Amino acid sequence: MMKMKSLNAGKLFLLFAILILIVQQVKADISGVYGVDGRRMGNKCADSSSWYVTTVSTEKFSLMSSCSITSNKYVPKSGQYHVEVIIRNIHDASLVLDVSSELFNVDATKTIAQQSIHAISTATDSYSGSASGTELCLYLVDTTNHKFTPNSGTGCNDGNTILPPTPPIPDTSCTLNDGNALNVNLGNVDRAQLPTVPGSGSMRHIQVPVDCTGGDVTVNMQLNYTPIVLSAGQVIKSSSNGLGVSVVYNSKILSSTDITPVTFTTGSNSMDFAFQAVRDPTVEIKDVPTGAFTASAVLVMTQQ
């Protein structure tokens, strides 16, 4: 009997823990933002989803910081923000009070409602209300003093911007070959054995690492070089007469005019390039100089 009671208690504890996690996620918001406290009216907070409220009373109001705001929208960029409350007289739009909380961090990959943020709001200013009414407008403000509100349709129009309904497109970045130039050594080549058709015979394969961050990336790839034009395609002109180097990607000889779309995923990728020394068939074998030669090209990738 003791073992059965212990097992049941364990199940109840697990269920209780899951319920607590769900409640915390539902109530995520920016807490500790300003509201007002009137002697007769009591505490008054802006609506948590519209960030706006009006009061109609001539009594004295004091700031308090036990209110919360939320939104199912995103900030345009991760970083530091503060909550600003602007209070105006509805009759003539005159400014009554303008105070802000301290800075806090907001994650642009999550909605405000998916984050639990506490704003430190320490001002204790007070003011006299108006019989014609006063309006309280709350804004989320970035470090460049750009104001954001969750929606339009309230009296809060201070050049503010509506929060975006979707997260910002992440900045993507890719690095080829760890940022280093690619040097390919073709070894010793017998000029009498040089192919005259690019892509025929043996080739030197090189795996080029590509590391990307911020999301998947699609680029247009182009190999820029001075070509030798052959009947079977273009090859890179070398420093030796009648000698070129062909570059093959995905079984295709890359000409200087080809634009090839390539997609990289976030993280580590690899590209397989094949290189081969090729003789221009219009140049006799004896006219191809012996000794070392060089050829160069620039690989350009443009994000779509």
Secondary structure, DSSP 8 states (H G I E B T S, - for coil): -HHHHHHHHHHHHHHHHHHHHHHHHHT-SEEEEEEEEETTTEEE---TTT-EEEE---SEEEEEEEEEE--SS--SSSEEEEEEEEEEETTT--EEEEEE---EEE-TTS-GGG--EE-------EEE--TT-EEEEEEEEETT--EEES-SSSS--SS-EE--SS------EEEEGGG-----------GGG--SSTT-S--EEEEEEEEEESS-EEEEEEEE--EEEETTEEEEEBSSTTEEEEEEETTEE--TT--EEEEE-SEEEEEEEEEEEEE-TTS-GGGS--S---B--EEEEEE-
